[in-house]
Amino acid sequence: MLNWQQYIETFATRGLHPLVGEKVRESPAPQAHQWFTDSRQPISGGWFVPLKGESFDGHGFLSQVMDLPDCGGALCAHAYVSQLPLEFQQRCIAVQDPLCAYQAVAGLVRQTDAEALRLIALTGSVGKTTTKEMIRSILSVSHGEQYVLATEKNYNNDIGVAHLLLSRREQHSVGVVEMGARHVGDIARLVKFVCPQVAMVLNARDAHLEIFGTLENLRNTKAEILGEYSSASHCVVPAADPFLVEKAVLSGKKMLTFGAVEGADVFTSHLYADPNKHCIRFDLECAQGAAQVCLQTLNHAFVDNAAAAAAACLALGISLDRIVQGLERFQPLSGRFNIRELQGLTLVDDCYNANALSMIAGLSSLRLSYPGKKLALFLGSMGELGDLSEEKHKEVGKYVATRVHPEVLVAVGEEAAWIAEAALAQGMTHEQVIHVSTTEEAQDIFAHLSSRVEVAFFKASRFIQLERVFRSFV
């Protein structure tokens, strides 16, 4: 049971300058699950933490929440306390930064359960959520679903990670935490209070370059999960990335590597795609032995994700048999190479998000899974590529023309014009390449194309909302 003294000392140690209301100590200290940030979902006896973002400020709801009969109190910013009625001020702890305080609470809770809850933490440029779901599936097989704590959806930022740790219940004994980053130092801060037993970098490639500025900044940020702030005893990195392997070696942690590279600790080979059953079979080898795995997807990139998930779970001491069972039970999330059949036309929905790496990986999987089929590609703009945006879009266009050879390419969005331009430059004709600005225009094209092709593939960054092209037809 946590007490007020622990909370207040934690805030003070973090330099948050806590000011404690007169009546705070009169009520029981909130336990982990009693801290909440959403004013629309108050918790009985809980404490409200109003957070501030670019387009919202939870302090605007502070009085409303504190007026609820079963609200314990609030952890808010110094500047807002004086604006509250005196009776509310007396039930507040004011701090310099409520988000940092919320993370401090999560870190304090994690310190108390570090032995009882073993965690895998992972980050990467692409495939994080898919790999996290694979690990969740394996842990559910090895320990039982009710004993697994896992990041929901892709809630992998400062708030989401803290919320996950505070949502832990006594029965949770293992878990997986997905970590995202928007700035240099983000991963270091997250891993410091998550305290995982296993830390993994799935990959570190050219995504979100508009945010990080350079690939070097991005790669160093992802590698923070392996660094001095990480308490993990084991780390997992791709065998094909010398930079990450070196970072792992320098960390002094026990290292496991994965991938289709000879010598990898978890090695994958002999991939076979079965488009009729919508699955991929492959061999997986590790120190525990070898096994054949059947993944319920046609996305070849998921094989690397599966190898990474296997390596992380091996580091946690899970048997190969359980790992294989978990991987074979895994079902891809929405928008991740989902296959739909529509009156003789196969739709491949890979719309969840896109960068050049994942775009080319998806196109490669499409080409390998449907050889000889007449393909229509609906490819949308890719966001957050910064100064490399033109280069990366043209890289995709060149790949389409020289490797995929579709019947039709429909490029959707302003930046996607570079995809069309590069495809034309590589020999595709104006009859084959169409550029449109909106999904509504693409929808009209799809309605007329569906009888001319056998497979239609859709992929773009989220802001394009490319799924709107086919949703009305299914």
C-alpha positions as CSV (number, residue, x, y, z in Angstrom):
1,M,0.0,0.0,0.0
2,L,1.4,3.4,-1.0
3,N,1.1,6.3,1.3
4,W,1.2,10.1,1.1
5,Q,4.8,10.4,2.3
6,Q,6.0,8.2,-0.6
7,Y,4.1,10.2,-3.1
8,I,5.2,13.6,-1.8
9,E,8.9,12.6,-1.4
10,T,8.8,11.3,-5.0
11,F,7.5,14.6,-6.3
12,A,10.1,16.5,-4.3
13,T,12.9,14.3,-5.5
14,R,11.9,14.9,-9.1
15,G,12.1,18.6,-8.6
16,L,8.3,19.1,-9.0
17,H,8.0,21.4,-5.9
18,P,4.8,19.9,-4.4
19,L,2.5,22.1,-2.5
20,V,0.2,19.9,-0.4
21,G,-3.3,21.1,0.5
22,E,-4.3,21.1,4.1
23,K,-6.9,18.2,3.8
24,V,-4.9,15.9,1.5
25,R,-3.6,13.7,4.3
26,E,-7.0,13.4,5.9
27,S,-8.1,10.9,3.2
28,P,-6.4,7.6,2.2
29,A,-3.7,7.8,-0.4
30,P,-4.8,6.7,-3.8
31,Q,-3.5,3.3,-5.0
32,A,-2.2,2.7,-8.5
33,H,-5.5,2.3,-10.3
34,Q,-7.1,5.3,-8.6
35,W,-5.2,8.0,-10.6
36,F,-7.1,9.1,-13.7
37,T,-6.5,11.7,-16.5
38,D,-9.8,11.6,-18.3
39,S,-12.4,13.9,-16.7
40,R,-15.2,11.9,-18.5
41,Q,-14.2,8.7,-16.8
42,P,-13.7,9.6,-13.1
43,I,-12.8,6.8,-10.6
44,S,-14.5,6.5,-7.3
45,G,-12.2,7.8,-4.6
46,G,-9.6,8.6,-7.3
47,W,-7.3,11.5,-8.0
48,F,-7.6,13.6,-11.1
49,V,-4.5,14.5,-13.0
50,P,-5.3,17.3,-15.6
51,L,-2.9,17.1,-18.4
52,K,-2.1,19.8,-21.0
53,G,-1.4,19.3,-24.7
54,E,-1.3,21.3,-27.9
55,S,-5.0,21.4,-28.3
56,F,-6.4,20.6,-24.8
57,D,-6.0,21.4,-21.2
58,G,-7.5,19.2,-18.5
59,H,-7.4,22.0,-16.0
60,G,-10.5,23.5,-17.7
61,F,-12.4,20.6,-16.1
62,L,-10.7,20.7,-12.7
63,S,-13.6,22.3,-10.7
64,Q,-16.1,20.1,-12.5
65,V,-14.3,16.9,-11.5
66,M,-13.5,18.0,-8.0
67,D,-17.1,18.8,-7.4
68,L,-18.0,15.2,-7.8
69,P,-19.0,13.6,-4.5
70,D,-16.5,10.7,-4.8
71,C,-13.5,12.6,-6.1
72,G,-10.5,12.2,-3.8
73,G,-8.5,15.2,-5.0
74,A,-6.3,16.5,-7.8
75,L,-2.7,16.6,-8.8
76,C,-2.5,19.9,-10.8
77,A,-0.2,22.7,-11.9
78,H,0.8,25.4,-9.5
79,A,-0.8,28.2,-11.7
80,Y,-4.3,26.8,-11.4
81,V,-4.7,26.2,-7.7
82,S,-5.5,29.8,-6.8
83,Q,-8.4,29.8,-9.3
84,L,-10.2,27.0,-7.4
85,P,-12.6,27.5,-4.4
86,L,-10.8,27.1,-1.1
87,E,-12.4,23.7,-0.3
88,F,-11.0,22.4,-3.6
89,Q,-7.5,23.9,-3.0
90,Q,-7.3,22.0,0.3
91,R,-7.7,18.7,-1.6
92,C,-5.0,19.4,-4.2
93,I,-1.3,18.7,-4.6
94,A,0.1,21.4,-6.8
95,V,3.2,20.5,-8.8
96,Q,5.4,22.2,-11.5
97,D,4.4,19.7,-14.2
98,P,1.4,17.3,-13.8
99,L,2.6,15.0,-16.6
100,C,6.0,14.5,-14.9
101,A,4.2,13.9,-11.6
102,Y,1.9,11.3,-13.3
103,Q,5.0,9.6,-14.6
104,A,6.6,9.8,-11.2
105,V,3.6,8.0,-9.7
106,A,3.9,5.3,-12.4
107,G,7.6,4.9,-11.6
108,L,6.9,4.7,-7.9
109,V,4.3,2.0,-8.5
110,R,6.6,0.1,-10.8
111,Q,9.4,0.1,-8.1
112,T,7.0,-1.7,-5.7
113,D,6.1,-4.4,-8.2
114,A,9.3,-4.9,-10.2
115,E,9.8,-8.4,-8.9
116,A,6.2,-9.5,-9.2
117,L,5.7,-8.1,-12.8
118,R,8.3,-9.0,-15.5
119,L,8.1,-6.7,-18.5
120,I,9.3,-6.7,-22.1
121,A,9.8,-3.1,-23.4
122,L,10.1,-2.5,-27.1
123,T,10.5,0.4,-29.5
124,G,11.2,0.8,-33.2
125,S,10.4,2.7,-36.4
126,V,7.9,0.3,-37.9
127,G,6.1,-2.8,-36.7
128,K,6.0,-2.0,-33.0
129,T,2.3,-2.6,-32.4
130,T,2.3,-5.8,-34.4
131,T,5.3,-7.2,-32.5
132,K,3.7,-6.1,-29.2
133,E,0.5,-8.0,-30.1
134,M,2.6,-11.1,-31.0
135,I,4.3,-10.9,-27.7
136,R,0.9,-10.5,-26.0
137,S,-0.3,-13.6,-27.7
138,I,2.7,-15.6,-26.7
139,L,2.5,-14.5,-23.0
140,S,-1.2,-15.3,-23.0
141,V,-0.4,-18.9,-24.1
142,S,2.5,-19.2,-21.6
143,H,0.9,-17.6,-18.5
144,G,-2.8,-17.1,-19.3
145,E,-4.5,-14.1,-20.8
146,Q,-5.7,-12.7,-17.5
147,Y,-2.1,-12.5,-16.2
148,V,-0.8,-10.4,-19.0
149,L,-0.4,-6.6,-18.9
150,A,0.0,-5.1,-22.4
151,T,-0.1,-1.7,-24.1
152,E,-3.6,-1.2,-25.6
153,K,-3.8,-0.3,-29.3
154,N,-0.8,2.0,-29.9
155,Y,-0.9,4.1,-26.7
156,N,2.8,4.2,-26.5
157,N,3.6,7.8,-25.5
158,D,4.4,9.5,-22.2
159,I,0.8,9.3,-21.0
160,G,-0.1,5.9,-22.4
161,V,3.0,4.2,-20.9
162,A,2.3,5.7,-17.4
163,H,-1.4,4.8,-17.7
164,L,-0.5,1.2,-18.5
165,L,1.7,0.8,-15.4
166,L,-1.0,2.3,-13.2
167,S,-3.6,0.0,-14.6
168,R,-1.7,-3.1,-13.3
169,R,-3.7,-5.4,-11.1
170,E,-2.4,-8.0,-8.6
171,Q,-2.9,-10.9,-11.0
172,H,-0.6,-9.4,-13.7
173,S,2.7,-11.3,-13.6
174,V,4.1,-10.6,-17.1
175,G,3.7,-7.8,-19.7
176,V,4.8,-6.0,-22.8
177,V,5.2,-2.2,-23.1
178,E,5.3,-0.5,-26.4
179,M,7.3,2.8,-26.5
180,G,7.1,5.5,-29.1
181,A,9.1,8.8,-29.3
182,R,8.6,12.3,-30.7
183,H,11.8,13.8,-29.4
184,V,15.4,12.8,-28.5
185,G,15.3,11.6,-24.9
186,D,11.7,10.3,-24.9
187,I,12.7,6.6,-24.8
188,A,15.3,7.2,-22.1
189,R,12.7,8.8,-19.9
190,L,10.2,6.0,-20.5
191,V,12.5,3.1,-19.9
192,K,13.8,4.7,-16.7
193,F,10.4,4.4,-15.0
194,V,9.2,1.3,-16.8
195,C,12.2,-0.8,-15.5
196,P,11.8,-3.7,-18.0
197,Q,13.6,-7.1,-17.7
198,V,13.9,-7.3,-21.5
199,A,14.5,-4.3,-23.7
200,M,14.2,-4.5,-27.5
201,V,14.8,-2.3,-30.6
202,L,12.8,-3.8,-33.4
203,N,14.4,-1.5,-36.0
204,A,15.6,2.1,-36.4
205,R,14.9,3.4,-39.9
206,D,13.8,6.5,-41.8
207,A,10.4,7.2,-40.2
208,H,9.3,10.5,-38.5
209,L,12.4,12.3,-39.9
210,E,10.5,15.5,-40.0
211,I,10.4,15.3,-36.2
212,F,13.9,14.0,-35.4
213,G,15.7,16.0,-38.1
214,T,18.2,13.4,-39.0
215,L,18.4,9.6,-39.2
216,E,21.3,9.7,-36.6
217,N,19.0,11.4,-34.1
218,L,16.3,8.9,-34.7
219,R,18.6,5.9,-34.4
220,N,20.2,7.2,-31.2
221,T,16.7,7.8,-29.7
222,K,15.6,4.3,-30.4
223,A,18.8,3.0,-28.9
224,E,18.1,4.8,-25.7
225,I,16.1,1.7,-24.6
226,L,19.5,-0.1,-24.4
227,G,21.4,2.7,-22.6
228,E,22.4,3.7,-19.1
229,Y,18.8,4.4,-18.0
230,S,17.6,0.9,-18.8
231,S,17.6,-1.6,-16.0
232,A,17.0,-4.6,-18.3
233,S,19.1,-7.6,-17.9
234,H,18.5,-8.7,-21.5
235,C,18.3,-6.9,-24.8
236,V,17.1,-7.9,-28.2
237,V,18.2,-6.3,-31.5
238,P,18.1,-7.2,-35.2
239,A,21.2,-9.1,-36.4
240,A,21.3,-7.2,-39.6
241,D,21.8,-3.8,-38.0
242,P,25.5,-3.3,-36.9
243,F,24.7,0.0,-35.2
244,L,22.1,-1.6,-32.9
245,V,24.2,-4.7,-32.3
246,E,27.1,-2.5,-31.2
247,K,24.9,-0.5,-28.9
248,A,23.6,-3.7,-27.4
249,V,27.2,-5.0,-26.8
250,L,28.2,-1.7,-25.2
251,S,25.2,-1.9,-22.9
252,G,26.7,-5.0,-21.1
253,K,23.3,-6.7,-21.2
254,K,22.8,-10.3,-22.3
255,M,22.0,-9.9,-26.0
256,L,19.8,-11.9,-28.3
257,T,19.7,-11.1,-32.1
258,F,17.0,-12.0,-34.6
259,G,16.4,-12.1,-38.3
260,A,17.0,-13.9,-41.6
261,V,20.8,-13.6,-41.1
262,E,23.0,-16.6,-40.6
263,G,24.3,-16.5,-37.0
264,A,21.2,-14.8,-35.6
265,D,20.2,-16.2,-32.2
266,V,16.6,-16.4,-33.6
267,F,16.9,-17.3,-37.2
268,T,14.1,-17.5,-39.8
269,S,14.3,-19.2,-43.2
270,H,12.3,-21.1,-45.9
271,L,9.4,-18.7,-46.1
272,Y,6.4,-19.9,-48.1
273,A,3.3,-17.8,-48.7
274,D,-0.1,-19.5,-49.2
275,P,-2.5,-17.0,-50.6
276,N,-5.4,-19.4,-50.6
277,K,-5.1,-19.9,-46.8
278,H,-3.9,-16.3,-46.2
279,C,-0.9,-17.5,-44.3
280,I,2.9,-17.7,-44.3
281,R,4.9,-20.7,-43.2
282,F,8.6,-20.4,-42.1
283,D,11.2,-22.2,-40.1
284,L,12.4,-20.7,-36.8
285,E,15.6,-21.8,-35.2
286,C,17.1,-20.9,-31.8
287,A,19.2,-22.4,-29.0
288,Q,16.1,-24.3,-27.8
289,G,15.6,-26.1,-31.2
290,A,13.8,-25.6,-34.4
291,A,10.1,-25.4,-35.4
292,Q,7.9,-24.5,-38.3
293,V,5.5,-21.6,-37.7
294,C,2.3,-20.7,-39.6
295,L,1.5,-17.0,-39.3
296,Q,-2.0,-15.9,-40.2
297,T,-0.9,-13.2,-42.6
298,L,0.6,-12.7,-46.0
299,N,2.8,-9.8,-44.9
300,H,6.4,-11.1,-45.1
301,A,7.6,-8.3,-42.8
302,F,5.6,-10.0,-40.0
303,V,8.1,-12.9,-40.1
304,D,10.8,-10.5,-38.8
305,N,8.3,-9.2,-36.2
306,A,7.7,-12.8,-35.2
307,A,11.4,-13.5,-34.8
308,A,11.8,-10.4,-32.6
309,A,8.8,-11.5,-30.5
310,A,10.3,-15.0,-30.1
311,A,13.7,-13.6,-29.1
312,A,12.1,-11.3,-26.4
313,C,10.1,-14.1,-25.0
314,L,13.1,-16.5,-25.0
315,A,14.9,-13.9,-23.0
316,L,12.0,-14.0,-20.5
317,G,12.4,-17.8,-20.2
318,I,9.4,-18.9,-22.3
319,S,9.7,-22.3,-24.1
320,L,9.9,-22.6,-27.8
321,D,6.7,-24.7,-27.9
322,R,4.7,-21.9,-26.2
323,I,6.3,-19.3,-28.5
324,V,5.2,-21.2,-31.6
325,Q,1.6,-21.6,-30.2
326,G,1.4,-17.9,-29.4
327,L,2.6,-16.8,-32.8
328,E,0.2,-19.1,-34.6
329,R,-2.7,-17.7,-32.5
330,F,-1.8,-14.2,-33.4
331,Q,-4.3,-12.2,-35.5
332,P,-3.2,-9.0,-37.3
333,L,-4.8,-5.8,-36.2
334,S,-7.1,-3.8,-38.5
335,G,-5.2,-2.1,-41.3
336,R,-2.2,-4.4,-41.2
337,F,-2.3,-6.4,-44.5
338,N,-5.9,-7.6,-43.8
339,I,-7.3,-9.7,-46.7
340,R,-10.9,-9.3,-47.8
341,E,-12.7,-11.0,-50.7
342,L,-15.2,-8.9,-52.7
343,Q,-17.0,-10.6,-55.6
344,G,-13.9,-12.1,-57.1
345,L,-11.6,-9.2,-56.1
346,T,-9.1,-9.6,-53.3
347,L,-8.6,-6.4,-51.2
348,V,-5.4,-6.0,-49.2
349,D,-6.0,-3.4,-46.5
350,D,-2.6,-2.1,-45.3
351,C,-3.9,1.4,-44.5
352,Y,-2.9,1.7,-40.9
353,N,0.2,3.8,-41.6
354,A,3.1,4.2,-44.0
355,N,6.7,5.2,-44.4
356,A,9.0,4.3,-47.3
357,L,10.2,1.2,-45.4
358,S,6.8,-0.2,-44.6
359,M,5.5,0.8,-48.0
360,I,8.1,-1.2,-49.9
361,A,7.8,-4.1,-47.4
362,G,4.1,-4.2,-48.1
363,L,4.6,-4.1,-51.9
364,S,7.2,-6.8,-51.7
365,S,4.8,-9.0,-49.8
366,L,2.1,-8.3,-52.3
367,R,4.3,-9.3,-55.2
368,L,5.5,-12.5,-53.5
369,S,2.0,-13.5,-52.4
370,Y,0.2,-12.9,-55.6
371,P,2.6,-13.7,-58.5
372,G,1.1,-13.3,-61.9
373,K,-2.1,-11.6,-60.6
374,K,-3.4,-8.3,-62.1
375,L,-2.7,-5.7,-59.4
376,A,-4.2,-2.3,-58.7
377,L,-2.2,-0.2,-56.2
378,F,-3.7,2.7,-54.3
379,L,-0.8,4.4,-52.6
380,G,-1.2,7.6,-50.6
381,S,1.1,10.2,-49.2
382,M,3.6,9.4,-46.5
383,G,3.9,11.9,-43.7
384,E,6.7,13.1,-41.3
385,L,9.5,12.5,-43.8
386,G,10.8,16.1,-43.7
387,D,13.4,17.1,-46.3
388,L,13.5,13.5,-47.5
389,S,9.9,13.4,-48.5
390,E,10.4,13.8,-52.2
391,E,13.2,11.3,-52.3
392,K,11.3,8.6,-50.3
393,H,8.1,9.0,-52.3
394,K,10.1,8.6,-55.6
395,E,11.8,5.6,-54.1
396,V,8.4,4.0,-53.7
397,G,7.4,5.0,-57.3
398,K,10.5,3.5,-58.7
399,Y,10.0,0.2,-56.8
400,V,6.4,0.0,-58.1
401,A,7.4,0.4,-61.7
402,T,10.6,-1.8,-61.6
403,R,9.5,-4.6,-59.2
404,V,5.8,-4.8,-58.8
405,H,4.5,-4.1,-62.3
406,P,0.9,-3.4,-61.5
407,E,-1.9,-2.9,-64.0
408,V,-2.7,0.4,-62.4
409,L,-1.2,2.7,-59.9
410,V,-3.4,5.3,-58.2
411,A,-1.4,7.8,-56.2
412,V,-3.5,9.7,-53.6
413,G,-2.6,13.0,-52.0
414,E,-0.3,15.9,-52.7
415,E,3.1,14.2,-51.8
416,A,2.0,11.1,-53.6
417,A,2.4,12.9,-56.9
418,W,6.1,12.1,-56.5
419,I,5.2,8.4,-56.5
420,A,3.4,8.8,-59.8
421,E,6.2,10.9,-61.3
422,A,8.8,8.3,-60.5
423,A,6.7,5.4,-61.8
424,L,6.2,7.3,-65.1
425,A,10.0,8.0,-65.3
426,Q,10.6,4.3,-65.0
427,G,8.4,3.4,-68.0
428,M,4.8,3.1,-66.7
429,T,2.3,4.8,-69.0
430,H,-0.1,7.6,-68.3
431,E,-2.9,5.1,-68.8
432,Q,-1.4,3.0,-66.0
433,V,-0.6,5.9,-63.6
434,I,-3.2,8.1,-62.1
435,H,-2.7,10.9,-59.5
436,V,-5.6,12.3,-57.5
437,S,-5.8,14.7,-54.6
438,T,-8.6,13.1,-52.5
439,T,-9.9,9.7,-51.4
440,E,-13.3,10.6,-52.9
441,E,-11.6,10.8,-56.4
442,A,-9.8,7.5,-55.7
443,Q,-13.1,5.9,-54.7
444,D,-14.6,6.7,-58.1
445,I,-11.6,5.2,-59.8
446,F,-11.8,2.1,-57.6
447,A,-15.5,1.6,-58.6
448,H,-14.5,1.4,-62.3
449,L,-11.3,-0.6,-61.8
450,S,-12.6,-3.5,-59.7
451,S,-13.6,-5.5,-62.8
452,R,-10.2,-5.1,-64.5
453,V,-7.9,-6.4,-61.8
454,E,-7.7,-9.3,-59.4
455,V,-6.0,-7.8,-56.4
456,A,-6.3,-4.2,-55.0
457,F,-3.7,-3.0,-52.5
458,F,-4.2,0.1,-50.2
459,K,-1.5,1.8,-48.2
460,A,-0.9,5.4,-47.0
461,S,-0.2,7.4,-43.9
462,R,-3.1,7.8,-41.5
463,F,-4.0,11.4,-42.4
464,I,-4.9,10.3,-45.9
465,Q,-7.7,7.9,-44.6
466,L,-7.3,5.7,-47.6
467,E,-9.6,3.1,-46.1
468,R,-12.5,5.3,-47.2
469,V,-11.8,4.3,-50.8
470,F,-13.1,0.7,-50.3
471,R,-15.1,0.8,-47.0
472,S,-18.3,1.7,-48.8
473,F,-17.9,-1.4,-51.0
474,V,-17.4,-4.0,-48.2
